[in-house]
Amino acid sequence: MTGISLASAVGAALLLALVTGVLLVRGFARRFLRAKGRRGERRADALGLPATPVDVERPGGRLRGALIHGAEGPAPTVIITHGWQSHASDMLAYAEPLLHAGYHVIVFDTLGHGESDATEFVSARHFTEDLLAVWRWAVARDETRPGIALAGHSLGGTAALLATAEGSREGLLPRAIVTIGAPSDPIQGTEEWLRAKGYPATLMMKVVYRFWRPILVWERARLQPAKRVAEIRAPLLVIHGTSDRKIGVHHARALADAFPGARLELLEGADHWTVPRHPEFARTIVAFLDEVFGR
């Protein structure tokens, strides 16, 4: 083989390797943002309380959930958003102490999750836009006249903060926000997850994010709650388990540090999923909301 043909063969092999690598990363990036549509077995009616179906039309499909009545007539209402690959059924454990305290609670499935319609891709932006749609539905109802608070677990907590920032542009204002095991930055949280799995996370995120941008649409700063402090004007309670290995406790501290007056409650020994079973959870969230609503 001549020097020219050898160089050509090496060049072709390198080009093939580069194209293959790009396609593999592109495939990984797109698969990562696909929801698996997992459904929960526990439904709102299992709590033995009256509930009104939530059915909200979005450009990408219908959102489904329930407005669970913890009191007769109008009452302060808390919208709880689940996290990535979770569903409304998982949020009932977080809703129960609020319902027992006389709050109405809305739980719903974001698109691509639970009972809501399937969709191709899901991201922090999609979670935020779904929450905004349910929030608009809720403020139009008589039952919620005393005011609405936003709460969310994991990525749902990030969505609660981002929805507050986005909602301020159209006059939507929550009475309070509660995050539970939430990342302070969803992109950083993803990078940490990749690193924990043994991937070259920093390099991968630089490449993967290029394929995410057409799906995310928003610039990264728009997805970072700490960069939007001026738009988020509501009392904030940050709850996090000290044994959370999925979203490290440093995210909770970062959120609390970013927002003046935020309250940080670290529940000793709780992990990402056991927070609602911690003996201090119910007291902490109910006392905070009671103070906000003057109850």
C-alpha positions as CSV (number, residue, x, y, z in Angstrom):
1,M,0.0,0.0,0.0
2,T,1.4,3.4,-1.0
3,G,1.9,6.2,1.5
4,I,-1.0,8.1,-0.2
5,S,-3.4,5.2,0.0
6,L,-2.4,4.4,3.6
7,A,-3.0,8.0,4.6
8,S,-6.4,7.9,2.8
9,A,-7.4,4.8,4.6
10,V,-6.4,6.2,8.0
11,G,-8.3,9.4,7.2
12,A,-11.4,7.4,6.2
13,A,-11.1,5.3,9.4
14,L,-10.8,8.5,11.6
15,L,-13.8,10.1,9.8
16,L,-15.8,7.0,10.3
17,A,-14.9,6.8,14.0
18,L,-15.8,10.5,14.4
19,V,-19.2,10.1,12.6
20,T,-19.9,7.0,14.7
21,G,-19.0,8.8,17.9
22,V,-21.2,11.7,17.0
23,L,-24.2,9.5,16.2
24,L,-23.7,7.5,19.4
25,V,-23.6,10.7,21.5
26,R,-26.6,12.1,19.6
27,G,-28.5,8.9,20.3
28,F,-27.6,9.0,24.0
29,A,-28.6,12.6,24.3
30,R,-32.0,12.0,22.7
31,R,-32.7,8.8,24.7
32,F,-31.8,10.6,27.9
33,L,-34.7,13.1,27.3
34,R,-37.3,10.5,26.5
35,A,-39.8,9.8,29.3
36,K,-40.6,6.1,29.9
37,G,-44.2,6.7,30.7
38,R,-44.2,4.8,34.0
39,R,-47.6,4.7,35.7
40,G,-48.4,4.5,39.4
41,E,-50.8,2.1,41.0
42,R,-52.1,4.4,43.7
43,R,-54.8,7.0,42.7
44,A,-56.2,10.1,44.3
45,D,-59.4,8.3,45.3
46,A,-57.4,6.0,47.5
47,L,-57.2,8.8,50.0
48,G,-60.9,8.7,50.6
49,L,-61.4,12.4,49.9
50,P,-63.5,14.1,47.2
51,A,-61.5,14.9,44.1
52,T,-62.0,16.9,40.9
53,P,-60.3,15.5,37.7
54,V,-57.7,17.8,36.2
55,D,-57.7,17.6,32.4
56,V,-55.7,20.4,30.7
57,E,-54.9,20.7,27.0
58,R,-51.3,21.4,26.0
59,P,-49.9,21.8,22.5
60,G,-48.2,18.4,23.0
61,G,-51.1,16.5,24.5
62,R,-53.4,16.4,27.6
63,L,-52.3,16.7,31.2
64,R,-54.2,14.6,33.7
65,G,-54.4,14.6,37.4
66,A,-56.7,15.5,40.3
67,L,-57.6,18.4,42.6
68,I,-58.0,16.7,45.9
69,H,-60.2,18.5,48.4
70,G,-58.9,18.7,51.9
71,A,-61.6,21.0,53.1
72,E,-65.2,22.0,52.1
73,G,-65.4,25.1,49.9
74,P,-62.4,27.4,49.0
75,A,-59.1,26.7,50.7
76,P,-55.4,27.4,50.1
77,T,-54.2,25.1,47.4
78,V,-50.9,23.4,46.8
79,I,-49.9,22.2,43.3
80,I,-47.3,19.4,43.7
81,T,-45.1,18.5,40.7
82,H,-43.4,15.1,40.5
83,G,-39.9,14.5,39.3
84,W,-38.2,12.9,36.3
85,Q,-39.6,9.4,35.5
86,S,-42.0,9.7,38.4
87,H,-45.7,10.4,38.4
88,A,-48.6,11.9,40.4
89,S,-49.1,8.7,42.3
90,D,-45.8,9.1,44.0
91,M,-46.8,12.6,45.2
92,L,-49.8,11.4,47.2
93,A,-47.4,10.7,50.2
94,Y,-46.4,14.4,50.1
95,A,-50.0,15.5,49.7
96,E,-51.4,13.6,52.7
97,P,-50.2,15.8,55.5
98,L,-51.4,18.9,53.6
99,L,-54.8,17.4,53.0
100,H,-55.1,16.5,56.7
101,A,-54.3,20.1,57.5
102,G,-57.2,21.4,55.4
103,Y,-55.4,22.3,52.2
104,H,-56.6,21.4,48.7
105,V,-53.8,19.6,46.7
106,I,-53.4,19.2,43.0
107,V,-51.3,16.3,41.7
108,F,-50.8,15.8,38.0
109,D,-48.7,13.9,35.5
110,T,-46.4,15.9,33.2
111,L,-46.5,14.9,29.5
112,G,-44.8,11.6,28.9
113,H,-45.5,10.4,32.5
114,G,-48.3,8.5,34.3
115,E,-51.8,9.1,32.9
116,S,-50.9,12.1,30.8
117,D,-50.4,11.8,27.0
118,A,-47.1,10.5,25.6
119,T,-44.6,12.9,24.2
120,E,-41.2,12.4,22.4
121,F,-39.0,14.5,24.7
122,V,-39.2,15.8,28.2
123,S,-36.9,18.4,29.9
124,A,-36.9,21.0,32.7
125,R,-38.5,23.4,30.2
126,H,-41.3,20.9,29.5
127,F,-41.9,20.3,33.2
128,T,-42.1,24.0,33.7
129,E,-44.6,24.6,30.9
130,D,-46.8,21.8,32.0
131,L,-46.9,23.2,35.6
132,L,-47.8,26.6,34.2
133,A,-50.7,25.1,32.3
134,V,-52.0,23.4,35.4
135,W,-51.5,26.6,37.4
136,R,-53.5,28.6,35.0
137,W,-56.3,26.0,35.2
138,A,-56.2,26.2,39.0
139,V,-56.4,30.0,39.4
140,A,-59.6,30.0,37.4
141,R,-61.4,27.9,39.9
142,D,-63.4,29.1,42.9
143,E,-61.9,26.5,45.3
144,T,-58.4,28.1,45.0
145,R,-59.4,31.7,45.8
146,P,-57.4,31.8,49.1
147,G,-54.2,31.4,47.1
148,I,-52.0,28.8,45.5
149,A,-48.6,27.5,46.6
150,L,-46.2,25.5,44.3
151,A,-44.3,22.5,45.5
152,G,-42.2,19.9,43.7
153,H,-40.1,16.9,44.3
154,S,-36.7,16.6,42.5
155,L,-37.0,18.1,39.0
156,G,-40.5,19.1,40.0
157,G,-39.0,21.4,42.6
158,T,-36.9,23.1,39.9
159,A,-40.0,23.4,37.8
160,A,-41.8,25.2,40.7
161,L,-39.1,27.8,40.8
162,L,-38.9,28.2,37.1
163,A,-42.7,28.4,36.7
164,T,-42.7,31.2,39.3
165,A,-40.1,33.1,37.2
166,E,-42.0,32.5,34.0
167,G,-45.4,33.1,35.5
168,S,-44.4,36.5,36.8
169,R,-44.4,37.7,33.2
170,E,-48.1,37.1,33.0
171,G,-49.1,38.2,36.5
172,L,-49.1,34.7,38.1
173,L,-47.7,34.8,41.7
174,P,-47.6,31.9,44.1
175,R,-48.1,32.5,47.8
176,A,-45.2,30.2,48.5
177,I,-42.8,27.7,47.0
178,V,-41.6,24.4,48.5
179,T,-38.8,22.4,46.9
180,I,-38.1,18.8,48.0
181,G,-34.9,17.1,47.0
182,A,-34.6,19.5,44.1
183,P,-31.5,20.3,42.0
184,S,-30.3,23.9,42.1
185,D,-29.3,23.5,38.4
186,P,-30.8,20.6,36.4
187,I,-27.8,20.6,33.9
188,Q,-25.3,20.4,36.8
189,G,-27.4,17.6,38.4
190,T,-27.3,15.6,35.2
191,E,-23.5,16.0,35.0
192,E,-23.2,14.8,38.5
193,W,-25.3,11.8,37.7
194,L,-23.2,10.9,34.7
195,R,-20.0,11.3,36.8
196,A,-21.4,8.9,39.5
197,K,-22.1,6.4,36.8
198,G,-18.4,6.5,35.8
199,Y,-18.8,8.5,32.6
200,P,-16.4,11.4,31.6
201,A,-19.2,13.7,32.6
202,T,-17.7,17.2,31.9
203,L,-16.7,16.2,28.3
204,M,-19.9,14.4,27.7
205,M,-22.1,17.4,28.8
206,K,-20.2,19.7,26.5
207,V,-21.1,17.5,23.6
208,V,-24.5,16.3,24.7
209,Y,-25.7,19.8,25.4
210,R,-25.3,20.6,21.7
211,F,-27.9,18.0,20.9
212,W,-30.1,19.1,23.7
213,R,-30.3,22.8,22.8
214,P,-32.9,22.3,20.0
215,I,-35.1,20.4,22.5
216,L,-34.5,22.6,25.5
217,V,-34.9,25.7,23.4
218,W,-34.3,28.0,26.5
219,E,-30.7,29.2,27.1
220,R,-29.1,27.5,30.1
221,A,-29.3,30.5,32.3
222,R,-33.1,30.4,31.9
223,L,-33.1,26.9,33.3
224,Q,-31.1,27.9,36.4
225,P,-33.3,29.1,39.3
226,A,-30.4,30.9,41.0
227,K,-29.9,33.1,37.9
228,R,-33.6,34.2,38.1
229,V,-33.8,35.4,41.7
230,A,-35.2,38.8,40.7
231,E,-38.2,37.1,39.1
232,I,-38.9,34.7,41.9
233,R,-40.7,36.7,44.7
234,A,-42.3,34.3,47.1
235,P,-41.4,32.7,50.4
236,L,-39.3,29.6,49.8
237,L,-38.9,26.4,51.9
238,V,-36.1,24.1,50.8
239,I,-36.4,20.5,52.1
240,H,-33.8,17.9,51.5
241,G,-32.7,14.6,53.0
242,T,-29.2,14.4,54.4
243,S,-28.7,11.0,52.9
244,D,-29.9,11.9,49.4
245,R,-27.5,10.3,47.0
246,K,-29.4,11.1,43.8
247,I,-29.5,14.9,44.3
248,G,-26.7,15.9,46.7
249,V,-27.5,18.1,49.7
250,H,-25.2,20.7,48.3
251,H,-28.0,21.6,45.9
252,A,-30.3,22.4,48.8
253,R,-27.7,24.7,50.3
254,A,-27.1,26.4,47.0
255,L,-30.8,27.1,46.6
256,A,-31.1,28.4,50.1
257,D,-28.1,30.6,49.7
258,A,-29.3,32.0,46.4
259,F,-32.7,33.2,47.7
260,P,-32.8,35.8,50.5
261,G,-35.0,34.7,53.4
262,A,-35.2,31.1,52.1
263,R,-35.7,28.4,54.8
264,L,-33.5,25.3,54.7
265,E,-34.7,22.2,56.4
266,L,-32.4,19.2,56.2
267,L,-34.1,15.9,57.3
268,E,-31.5,13.7,59.0
269,G,-31.2,10.3,57.4
270,A,-33.8,10.8,54.7
271,D,-32.9,9.9,51.1
272,H,-34.3,11.1,47.8
273,W,-37.5,9.0,48.3
274,T,-38.1,8.7,52.0
275,V,-38.5,12.4,52.8
276,P,-42.3,12.2,53.3
277,R,-41.9,9.4,55.8
278,H,-39.5,11.4,57.9
279,P,-41.1,12.3,61.3
280,E,-40.4,16.0,60.7
281,F,-41.6,16.4,57.2
282,A,-45.3,16.9,57.9
283,R,-44.7,19.4,60.7
284,T,-42.2,21.3,58.6
285,I,-44.2,21.8,55.5
286,V,-47.6,22.4,57.2
287,A,-46.1,24.9,59.7
288,F,-44.4,26.9,56.8
289,L,-47.6,27.1,54.7
290,D,-49.8,27.9,57.8
291,E,-47.5,30.8,58.5
292,V,-47.6,32.0,54.9
293,F,-51.4,31.7,54.7
294,G,-52.0,33.1,58.2
295,R,-53.8,30.0,59.4
